[in-house]
Amino acid sequence: MRLPRSARSCDSPELASVLRAEIAENSGDLPIQDLCEGGGYPKLDDFTVDSVAASRERLSVRLTLFFSETSPAGCSTRVDSRVAVVELEIDRRSGEAHVRHDAPS
């Protein structure tokens, strides 16, 4: 996942809005499938930016993801609402972002 505009906006008052827009544009790169508890198919519904911390080399971002997991259930389909927290580490020079999360138990 690459978030170069966010990396460049690190010292800007517009960081929060740039970050939200850029994550929304690249939401298909978030590993939501890894967060599914029932092995279903995810669809991101919304997300919040919970915290942002900047160092000289990186931008650390904590997100809460709200998504639906669709799973086959016999002759029908089951849809469950899910919530997960992920951490993004964004390299301030390259804009390359790495996502960390805890897998569901």
Secondary structure by P-SEA (a helix, b strand, c coil): cccaaaaaaccccaaaaaaaaaaaaacccccccccccccbbbbbcccccccccccccbbbbbbbbbbbbbbbcccbbbbbbbbbbbbbbbcccccbbbbbbbccc
